[in-house]
Amino acid sequence: MSILTLLFIIMPLDVLTATRNGLTLWIQIVLPSLLPFFILGDLLLQLGIVTFIGTLFEPFMRKIFNVSGEGAFILLIGMISGYPTGAKFIAQMKKRNIISLEEAERLSAYSNASNPLFILSAIAIGLFHNQMVGWVLAFTHYGSNILVAISMRSYKRSTCNVSHKNAKKLSPLDAFRKMHTVRLQHSKSFFEILSDAIFQSIQTLMMIGGFIISFSILSHLLMTLSIIDWLSIPLIHLLEKLNAPPFLASPFINGLLEVTLGANSIASVDHAPLILQILLIAILLAFNGLCIQAQIITLLKKANLSIKPYFLGRLLQIIYSIGIVVLIHSFLPIQLVEHVATSSRLIQQSVFHIHHHFQVLTLMILVLIWVYMIFYLLFNKQKS
């Protein structure tokens, strides 16, 4: 910390530039992409809709992943909105005793995935101008994530076997009744719940913004002082032994700090095999980057959860990602070795379709909330 303080005094312009870059990333990308999901997730949780989802998915989640049905909501929202959303709701449900300690730790290993929009739009179209790259990365990332979930089902298994035996399939009507029962347990009005959801979401996003700015400064200083080049020397020797371009080492080390910066640097390297670029970015997505890891660890520690399963999940996902990329390359070598230029019209259509799917999903969830509120008001009116 003394060295960092000294660097801040000696290099104020670099610190200011890095701070602006981190703040811009947080305001323009992270804040608008995560805030709606944070607020919506809190509303779904407090209105009992998570209980509705958990009741319906209980048999499936117990059988495949050995977690409660509420884990389906965490897994889904963690994949849709991207990290660290999964960790936020894992910690929140653990504090409310919706999921057990063992289930929370097990879910932490595979419920923090990258945003599909980031993979299919930002990386594939924005960086590589190749839609095929996005589908390969998405299949690798989410496929390896599911494999991690199946692998982690035996983690502290003895505590969940009893629940698995008692799990039974319930009808949607039973699930709706349980949802309504959970909602009646809260004495707060809808607008009080909304206010709490907004406050908690902004508080979490402020913490995330602080981490992004801090790691942006750290990454900028390490690059300016050429420390990343020194750290890349072992990887350079490894790439040379594998007959791979050694100039991919520094972008990869940079990506270990922050995934977005690493993916951008790797994609910017000219005359590098596309399959190797995809492999390195797939590893970075599985690793999450130290910046995102710091955010997830902070959220998990607030709920007194062990971080060992999370790190075990990162190791397993890296291994699975490497295996999946190698298998895909063996079946589709031509499509992956050569860059395929995509027209601007195709890029616009692709981004539009991706946004459209997320808008439809969000709209369906909002409609579900309003339908529930109508039933809730009608039920209370009849009861009174």
MIMARVO-630522 format. One record per residue (C-alpha): residue number from 1; residue in one letter; x, y, z. Coordinates in pm, whole numbers, plus 50000, padded with zeros to 5 digits. Layout:
@resi->NUM, resn->A, east->X, north->Y, up->Z
...
! end
This chain:
@resi->1, resn->M, east->50000, north->50000, up->50000
@resi->2, resn->S, east->50293, north->50234, up->50066
@resi->3, resn->I, east->50428, north->50160, up->49716
@resi->4, resn->L, east->50087, north->50225, up->49563
@resi->5, resn->T, east->50056, north->50552, up->49753
@resi->6, resn->L, east->50397, north->50657, up->49622
@resi->7, resn->L, east->50298, north->50565, up->49266
@resi->8, resn->F, east->49977, north->50768, up->49303
@resi->9, resn->I, east->50191, north->51071, up->49393
@resi->10, resn->I, east->50451, north->51014, up->49121
@resi->11, resn->M, east->50205, north->50920, up->48842
@resi->12, resn->P, east->49890, north->51129, up->48906
@resi->13, resn->L, east->49803, north->51161, up->48535
@resi->14, resn->D, east->49811, north->50782, up->48483
@resi->15, resn->V, east->49597, north->50729, up->48792
@resi->16, resn->L, east->49347, north->50990, up->48673
@resi->17, resn->T, east->49329, north->50829, up->48326
@resi->18, resn->A, east->49277, north->50481, up->48470
@resi->19, resn->T, east->49013, north->50611, up->48710
@resi->20, resn->R, east->48821, north->50771, up->48424
@resi->21, resn->N, east->48841, north->50449, up->48221
@resi->22, resn->G, east->48711, north->50241, up->48512
@resi->23, resn->L, east->48437, north->50492, up->48590
@resi->24, resn->T, east->48332, north->50502, up->48224
@resi->25, resn->L, east->48315, north->50122, up->48213
@resi->26, resn->W, east->48103, north->50117, up->48528
@resi->27, resn->I, east->47864, north->50395, up->48422
@resi->28, resn->Q, east->47817, north->50301, up->48056
@resi->29, resn->I, east->47821, north->49919, up->48074
@resi->30, resn->V, east->47803, north->49768, up->48422
@resi->31, resn->L, east->47548, north->49999, up->48585
@resi->32, resn->P, east->47281, north->49990, up->48310
@resi->33, resn->S, east->47324, north->49616, up->48249
@resi->34, resn->L, east->47316, north->49497, up->48612
@resi->35, resn->L, east->47088, north->49745, up->48789
@resi->36, resn->P, east->46761, north->49627, up->48623
@resi->37, resn->F, east->46842, north->49262, up->48698
@resi->38, resn->F, east->46937, north->49341, up->49059
@resi->39, resn->I, east->46611, north->49528, up->49121
@resi->40, resn->L, east->46402, north->49269, up->48934
@resi->41, resn->G, east->46568, north->48981, up->49119
@resi->42, resn->D, east->46502, north->49141, up->49457
@resi->43, resn->L, east->46137, north->49191, up->49363
@resi->44, resn->L, east->46100, north->48830, up->49248
@resi->45, resn->L, east->46259, north->48715, up->49573
@resi->46, resn->Q, east->46046, north->48925, up->49809
@resi->47, resn->L, east->45720, north->48869, up->49617
@resi->48, resn->G, east->45764, north->48494, up->49650
@resi->49, resn->I, east->45803, north->48426, up->49278
@resi->50, resn->V, east->46137, north->48258, up->49348
@resi->51, resn->T, east->45945, north->48016, up->49570
@resi->52, resn->F, east->45709, north->47952, up->49278
@resi->53, resn->I, east->46003, north->47872, up->49049
@resi->54, resn->G, east->46174, north->47665, up->49317
@resi->55, resn->T, east->45866, north->47453, up->49380
@resi->56, resn->L, east->45828, north->47365, up->49013
@resi->57, resn->F, east->46198, north->47292, up->48956
@resi->58, resn->E, east->46262, north->47110, up->49286
@resi->59, resn->P, east->46260, north->46750, up->49148
@resi->60, resn->F, east->46474, north->46841, up->48847
@resi->61, resn->M, east->46732, north->47045, up->49042
@resi->62, resn->R, east->46760, north->46778, up->49313
@resi->63, resn->K, east->46809, north->46498, up->49063
@resi->64, resn->I, east->47059, north->46671, up->48831
@resi->65, resn->F, east->47246, north->46923, up->49049
@resi->66, resn->N, east->47157, north->46812, up->49404
@resi->67, resn->V, east->47034, north->47158, up->49510
@resi->68, resn->S, east->46691, north->47294, up->49596
@resi->69, resn->G, east->46454, north->47425, up->49331
@resi->70, resn->E, east->46544, north->47786, up->49417
@resi->71, resn->G, east->46884, north->47707, up->49269
@resi->72, resn->A, east->46718, north->47714, up->48926
@resi->73, resn->F, east->46644, north->48085, up->48972
@resi->74, resn->I, east->47002, north->48157, up->49084
@resi->75, resn->L, east->47147, north->47958, up->48794
@resi->76, resn->L, east->46918, north->48127, up->48541
@resi->77, resn->I, east->46964, north->48486, up->48654
@resi->78, resn->G, east->47339, north->48427, up->48701
@resi->79, resn->M, east->47369, north->48323, up->48336
@resi->80, resn->I, east->47138, north->48590, up->48193
@resi->81, resn->S, east->47267, north->48898, up->48373
@resi->82, resn->G, east->47629, north->48786, up->48421
@resi->83, resn->Y, east->47863, north->48789, up->48717
@resi->84, resn->P, east->47848, north->48881, up->49003
@resi->85, resn->T, east->47466, north->48859, up->49003
@resi->86, resn->G, east->47467, north->48491, up->49102
@resi->87, resn->A, east->47683, north->48559, up->49408
@resi->88, resn->K, east->47454, north->48843, up->49514
@resi->89, resn->F, east->47142, north->48627, up->49522
@resi->90, resn->I, east->47325, north->48326, up->49669
@resi->91, resn->A, east->47427, north->48541, up->49965
@resi->92, resn->Q, east->47082, north->48698, up->49990
@resi->93, resn->M, east->46897, north->48365, up->49989
@resi->94, resn->K, east->47141, north->48216, up->50238
@resi->95, resn->K, east->47081, north->48505, up->50480
@resi->96, resn->R, east->46706, north->48447, up->50452
@resi->97, resn->N, east->46749, north->48070, up->50500
@resi->98, resn->I, east->46588, north->47998, up->50163
@resi->99, resn->I, east->46883, north->47775, up->50075
@resi->100, resn->S, east->47118, north->47586, up->50306
@resi->101, resn->L, east->47486, north->47659, up->50364
@resi->102, resn->E, east->47598, north->47359, up->50158
@resi->103, resn->E, east->47364, north->47447, up->49870
@resi->104, resn->A, east->47488, north->47806, up->49869
@resi->105, resn->E, east->47852, north->47697, up->49852
@resi->106, resn->R, east->47771, north->47442, up->49583
@resi->107, resn->L, east->47583, north->47702, up->49376
@resi->108, resn->S, east->47872, north->47949, up->49407
@resi->109, resn->A, east->48087, north->47716, up->49194
@resi->110, resn->Y, east->47873, north->47753, up->48881
@resi->111, resn->S, east->47617, north->48033, up->48920
@resi->112, resn->N, east->47848, north->48318, up->48818
@resi->113, resn->A, east->47868, north->48313, up->48439
@resi->114, resn->S, east->47939, north->48576, up->48178
@resi->115, resn->N, east->47659, north->48777, up->48020
@resi->116, resn->P, east->47549, north->48620, up->47686
@resi->117, resn->L, east->47525, north->48967, up->47535
@resi->118, resn->F, east->47891, north->49027, up->47623
@resi->119, resn->I, east->47999, north->48704, up->47449
@resi->120, resn->L, east->47771, north->48714, up->47142
@resi->121, resn->S, east->47780, north->49087, up->47081
@resi->122, resn->A, east->48080, north->49259, up->47242
@resi->123, resn->I, east->48341, north->48986, up->47184
@resi->124, resn->A, east->48217, north->48807, up->46871
@resi->125, resn->I, east->48077, north->49098, up->46671
@resi->126, resn->G, east->48257, north->49394, up->46829
@resi->127, resn->L, east->48607, north->49245, up->46854
@resi->128, resn->F, east->48628, north->48959, up->46602
@resi->129, resn->H, east->48354, north->49060, up->46353
@resi->130, resn->N, east->48270, north->48691, up->46340
@resi->131, resn->Q, east->47941, north->48558, up->46470
@resi->132, resn->M, east->48078, north->48202, up->46470
@resi->133, resn->V, east->48327, north->48297, up->46741
@resi->134, resn->G, east->48041, north->48405, up->46967
@resi->135, resn->W, east->47853, north->48077, up->46933
@resi->136, resn->V, east->48168, north->47874, up->46997
@resi->137, resn->L, east->48255, north->48080, up->47306
@resi->138, resn->A, east->47896, north->48069, up->47434
@resi->139, resn->F, east->47870, north->47692, up->47386
@resi->140, resn->T, east->48208, north->47645, up->47554
@resi->141, resn->H, east->48136, north->47879, up->47844
@resi->142, resn->Y, east->47785, north->47762, up->47932
@resi->143, resn->G, east->47855, north->47399, up->47845
@resi->144, resn->S, east->48155, north->47389, up->48077
@resi->145, resn->N, east->47948, north->47568, up->48342
@resi->146, resn->I, east->47681, north->47296, up->48331
@resi->147, resn->L, east->47954, north->47029, up->48354
@resi->148, resn->V, east->48087, north->47204, up->48666
@resi->149, resn->A, east->47734, north->47202, up->48812
@resi->150, resn->I, east->47704, north->46827, up->48756
@resi->151, resn->S, east->48053, north->46768, up->48895
@resi->152, resn->M, east->47981, north->46971, up->49210
@resi->153, resn->R, east->47662, north->46780, up->49296
@resi->154, resn->S, east->47865, north->46552, up->49525
@resi->155, resn->Y, east->48013, north->46841, up->49727
@resi->156, resn->K, east->47899, north->46784, up->50089
@resi->157, resn->R, east->47639, north->46551, up->49946
@resi->158, resn->S, east->47529, north->46390, up->50273
@resi->159, resn->T, east->47348, north->46704, up->50389
@resi->160, resn->C, east->47115, north->46710, up->50086
@resi->161, resn->N, east->47024, north->46344, up->50038
@resi->162, resn->V, east->46733, north->46367, up->50281
@resi->163, resn->S, east->46583, north->46660, up->50090
@resi->164, resn->H, east->46623, north->46467, up->49766
@resi->165, resn->K, east->46418, north->46179, up->49901
@resi->166, resn->N, east->46144, north->46411, up->50021
@resi->167, resn->A, east->46132, north->46611, up->49698
@resi->168, resn->K, east->45814, north->46554, up->49501
@resi->169, resn->K, east->45660, north->46706, up->49193
@resi->170, resn->L, east->45399, north->46969, up->49269
@resi->171, resn->S, east->45144, north->47128, up->49037
@resi->172, resn->P, east->45164, north->47494, up->48930
@resi->173, resn->L, east->44862, north->47562, up->49154
@resi->174, resn->D, east->45052, north->47426, up->49457
@resi->175, resn->A, east->45351, north->47639, up->49360
@resi->176, resn->F, east->45129, north->47946, up->49332
@resi->177, resn->R, east->44984, north->47882, up->49678
@resi->178, resn->K, east->45332, north->47854, up->49828
@resi->179, resn->M, east->45429, north->48176, up->49653
@resi->180, resn->H, east->45126, north->48353, up->49793
@resi->181, resn->T, east->45200, north->48221, up->50143
@resi->182, resn->V, east->45555, north->48360, up->50128
@resi->183, resn->R, east->45424, north->48698, up->50012
@resi->184, resn->L, east->45175, north->48717, up->50300
@resi->185, resn->Q, east->45460, north->48669, up->50548
@resi->186, resn->H, east->45587, north->49018, up->50459
@resi->187, resn->S, east->45397, north->49311, up->50602
@resi->188, resn->K, east->45558, north->49562, up->50364
@resi->189, resn->S, east->45368, north->49715, up->50077
@resi->190, resn->F, east->45479, north->49670, up->49718
@resi->191, resn->F, east->45637, north->50016, up->49702
@resi->192, resn->E, east->45829, north->49953, up->50025
@resi->193, resn->I, east->45962, north->49631, up->49873
@resi->194, resn->L, east->46055, north->49820, up->49556
@resi->195, resn->S, east->46232, north->50087, up->49760
@resi->196, resn->D, east->46435, north->49824, up->49949
@resi->197, resn->A, east->46524, north->49651, up->49622
@resi->198, resn->I, east->46650, north->49976, up->49467
@resi->199, resn->F, east->46852, north->50068, up->49776
@resi->200, resn->Q, east->47017, north->49725, up->49809
@resi->201, resn->S, east->47091, north->49709, up->49435
@resi->202, resn->I, east->47257, north->50052, up->49426
@resi->203, resn->Q, east->47459, north->49966, up->49737
@resi->204, resn->T, east->47591, north->49649, up->49574
@resi->205, resn->L, east->47666, north->49830, up->49247
@resi->206, resn->M, east->47863, north->50098, up->49432
@resi->207, resn->M, east->48083, north->49823, up->49574
@resi->208, resn->I, east->48125, north->49673, up->49227
@resi->209, resn->G, east->48214, north->50014, up->49085
@resi->210, resn->G, east->48483, north->50060, up->49349
@resi->211, resn->F, east->48641, north->49726, up->49253
@resi->212, resn->I, east->48630, north->49810, up->48881
@resi->213, resn->I, east->48801, north->50146, up->48934
@resi->214, resn->S, east->49062, north->49995, up->49168
@resi->215, resn->F, east->49156, north->49717, up->48926
@resi->216, resn->S, east->49154, north->49960, up->48634
@resi->217, resn->I, east->49416, north->50168, up->48816
@resi->218, resn->L, east->49617, north->49859, up->48912
@resi->219, resn->S, east->49611, north->49720, up->48558
@resi->220, resn->H, east->49712, north->50056, up->48407
@resi->221, resn->L, east->50003, north->50095, up->48647
@resi->222, resn->L, east->50126, north->49740, up->48587
@resi->223, resn->M, east->50119, north->49796, up->48211
@resi->224, resn->T, east->50287, north->50138, up->48233
@resi->225, resn->L, east->50567, north->50002, up->48453
@resi->226, resn->S, east->50605, north->49694, up->48222
@resi->227, resn->I, east->50542, north->49463, up->48516
@resi->228, resn->I, east->50290, north->49266, up->48309
@resi->229, resn->D, east->50566, north->49204, up->48053
@resi->230, resn->W, east->50783, north->49055, up->48327
@resi->231, resn->L, east->50498, north->48839, up->48452
@resi->232, resn->S, east->50444, north->48716, up->48095
@resi->233, resn->I, east->50794, north->48569, up->48058
@resi->234, resn->P, east->50704, north->48214, up->48182
@resi->235, resn->L, east->50397, north->48207, up->47955
@resi->236, resn->I, east->50607, north->48330, up->47661
@resi->237, resn->H, east->50845, north->48034, up->47703
@resi->238, resn->L, east->50546, north->47798, up->47723
@resi->239, resn->L, east->50391, north->47938, up->47404
@resi->240, resn->E, east->50725, north->47912, up->47223
@resi->241, resn->K, east->50754, north->47544, up->47318
@resi->242, resn->L, east->50402, north->47490, up->47182
@resi->243, resn->N, east->50494, north->47673, up->46858
@resi->244, resn->A, east->50235, north->47939, up->46943
@resi->245, resn->P, east->50276, north->48318, up->46903
@resi->246, resn->P, east->50453, north->48445, up->47219
@resi->247, resn->F, east->50304, north->48796, up->47181
@resi->248, resn->L, east->49971, north->48664, up->47315
@resi->249, resn->A, east->50124, north->48624, up->47661
@resi->250, resn->S, east->50095, north->48986, up->47779
@resi->251, resn->P, east->49728, north->49028, up->47670
@resi->252, resn->F, east->49643, north->48702, up->47846
@resi->253, resn->I, east->49813, north->48808, up->48171
@resi->254, resn->N, east->49630, north->49140, up->48147
@resi->255, resn->G, east->49305, north->48947, up->48107
@resi->256, resn->L, east->49367, north->48761, up->48431
@resi->257, resn->L, east->49319, north->49098, up->48601
@resi->258, resn->E, east->49015, north->49213, up->48399
@resi->259, resn->V, east->48839, north->48996, up->48139
@resi->260, resn->T, east->48720, north->49278, up->47911
@resi->261, resn->L, east->49067, north->49431, up->47876
@resi->262, resn->G, east->49220, north->49089, up->47814
@resi->263, resn->A, east->48966, north->48989, up->47549
@resi->264, resn->N, east->49014, north->49321, up->47371
@resi->265, resn->S, east->49394, north->49285, up->47376
@resi->266, resn->I, east->49387, north->48922, up->47256
@resi->267, resn->A, east->49147, north->49003, up->46971
@resi->268, resn->S, east->49369, north->49295, up->46865
@resi->269, resn->V, east->49673, north->49073, up->46806
@resi->270, resn->D, east->49729, north->49033, up->46432
@resi->271, resn->H, east->49840, north->48711, up->46260
@resi->272, resn->A, east->49744, north->48495, up->46558
@resi->273, resn->P, east->49557, north->48164, up->46508
@resi->274, resn->L, east->49189, north->48224, up->46574
@resi->275, resn->I, east->49153, north->47893, up->46757
@resi->276, resn->L, east->49425, north->47999, up->47002
@resi->277, resn->Q, east->49257, north->48337, up->47060
@resi->278, resn->I, east->48926, north->48162, up->47127
@resi->279, resn->L, east->49094, north->47919, up->47365
@resi->280, resn->L, east->49262, north->48197, up->47566
@resi->281, resn->I, east->48942, north->48401, up->47590
@resi->282, resn->A, east->48746, north->48090, up->47695
@resi->283, resn->I, east->48998, north->48037, up->47975
@resi->284, resn->L, east->48961, north->48401, up->48085
@resi->285, resn->L, east->48582, north->48372, up->48088
@resi->286, resn->A, east->48606, north->48058, up->48301
@resi->287, resn->F, east->48861, north->48220, up->48534
@resi->288, resn->N, east->48640, north->48533, up->48570
@resi->289, resn->G, east->48937, north->48765, up->48621
@resi->290, resn->L, east->49070, north->48888, up->48955
@resi->291, resn->C, east->48846, north->49198, up->48943
@resi->292, resn->I, east->48528, north->48991, up->48921
@resi->293, resn->Q, east->48664, north->48733, up->49165
@resi->294, resn->A, east->48715, north->49009, up->49423
@resi->295, resn->Q, east->48351, north->49117, up->49381
@resi->296, resn->I, east->48218, north->48761, up->49412
@resi->297, resn->I, east->48437, north->48677, up->49712
@resi->298, resn->T, east->48321, north->48993, up->49891
@resi->299, resn->L, east->47954, north->48903, up->49837
@resi->300, resn->L, east->48007, north->48542, up->49948
@resi->301, resn->K, east->48202, north->48643, up->50258
@resi->302, resn->K, east->47921, north->48873, up->50368
@resi->303, resn->A, east->47705, north->48561, up->50402
@resi->304, resn->N, east->47985, north->48367, up->50579
@resi->305, resn->L, east->48023, north->48128, up->50286
@resi->306, resn->S, east->48340, north->47937, up->50204
@resi->307, resn->I, east->48511, north->48045, up->49882
@resi->308, resn->K, east->48680, north->47707, up->49823
@resi->309, resn->P, east->48392, north->47569, up->49609
@resi->310, resn->Y, east->48402, north->47884, up->49397
@resi->311, resn->F, east->48773, north->47844, up->49322
@resi->312, resn->L, east->48725, north->47471, up->49262
@resi->313, resn->G, east->48455, north->47561, up->49011
@resi->314, resn->R, east->48696, north->47797, up->48831
@resi->315, resn->L, east->48958, north->47523, up->48804
@resi->316, resn->L, east->48707, north->47270, up->48673
@resi->317, resn->Q, east->48556, north->47515, up->48425
@resi->318, resn->I, east->48898, north->47601, up->48283
@resi->319, resn->I, east->48970, north->47232, up->48228
@resi->320, resn->Y, east->48629, north->47168, up->48072
@resi->321, resn->S, east->48659, north->47481, up->47852
@resi->322, resn->I, east->48992, north->47366, up->47711
@resi->323, resn->G, east->48847, north->47023, up->47636
@resi->324, resn->I, east->48535, north->47163, up->47466
@resi->325, resn->V, east->48734, north->47406, up->47247
@resi->326, resn->V, east->48968, north->47125, up->47138
@resi->327, resn->L, east->48670, north->46902, up->47052
@resi->328, resn->I, east->48496, north->47178, up->46857
@resi->329, resn->H, east->48816, north->47256, up->46667
@resi->330, resn->S, east->48855, north->46891, up->46570
@resi->331, resn->F, east->48508, north->46896, up->46408
@resi->332, resn->L, east->48514, north->47252, up->46267
@resi->333, resn->P, east->48878, north->47333, up->46188
@resi->334, resn->I, east->48819, north->47545, up->45877
@resi->335, resn->Q, east->48549, north->47767, up->46026
@resi->336, resn->L, east->48762, north->47842, up->46332
@resi->337, resn->V, east->49104, north->47897, up->46175
@resi->338, resn->E, east->48997, north->48168, up->45931
@resi->339, resn->H, east->48832, north->48499, up->46013
@resi->340, resn->V, east->48500, north->48540, up->45838
@resi->341, resn->A, east->48413, north->48905, up->45783
@resi->342, resn->T, east->48057, north->48992, up->45870
@resi->343, resn->S, east->47868, north->49267, up->45693
@resi->344, resn->S, east->47746, north->49566, up->45892
@resi->345, resn->R, east->47387, north->49469, up->45817
@resi->346, resn->L, east->47440, north->49120, up->45961
@resi->347, resn->I, east->47604, north->49271, up->46270
@resi->348, resn->Q, east->47307, north->49500, up->46329
@resi->349, resn->Q, east->47061, north->49213, up->46282
@resi->350, resn->S, east->47254, north->48990, up->46521
@resi->351, resn->V, east->47273, north->49251, up->46795
@resi->352, resn->F, east->46904, north->49335, up->46744
@resi->353, resn->H, east->46797, north->48971, up->46781
@resi->354, resn->I, east->47004, north->48928, up->47098
@resi->355, resn->H, east->46855, north->49240, up->47254
@resi->356, resn->H, east->46509, north->49132, up->47142
@resi->357, resn->H, east->46533, north->48797, up->47322
@resi->358, resn->F, east->46635, north->48966, up->47648
@resi->359, resn->Q, east->46356, north->49221, up->47615
@resi->360, resn->V, east->46099, north->48944, up->47565
@resi->361, resn->L, east->46231, north->48753, up->47868
@resi->362, resn->T, east->46224, north->49064, up->48088
@resi->363, resn->L, east->45874, north->49147, up->47967
@resi->364, resn->M, east->45749, north->48796, up->48051
@resi->365, resn->I, east->45886, north->48825, up->48405
@resi->366, resn->L, east->45727, north->49167, up->48452
@resi->367, resn->V, east->45393, north->49036, up->48326
@resi->368, resn->L, east->45420, north->48751, up->48577
@resi->369, resn->I, east->45474, north->49003, up->48858
@resi->370, resn->W, east->45171, north->49209, up->48758
@resi->371, resn->V, east->44948, north->48902, up->48721
@resi->372, resn->Y, east->45048, north->48798, up->49070
@resi->373, resn->M, east->44974, north->49145, up->49208
@resi->374, resn->I, east->44626, north->49136, up->49050
@resi->375, resn->F, east->44554, north->48795, up->49206
@resi->376, resn->Y, east->44692, north->48920, up->49537
@resi->377, resn->L, east->44467, north->49226, up->49541
@resi->378, resn->L, east->44161, north->49027, up->49436
@resi->379, resn->F, east->44228, north->48761, up->49699
@resi->380, resn->N, east->44265, north->49020, up->49976
@resi->381, resn->K, east->43945, north->49194, up->49860
@resi->382, resn->Q, east->43747, north->48872, up->49875
@resi->383, resn->K, east->43899, north->48783, up->50210
@resi->384, resn->S, east->43804, north->49120, up->50361
! end
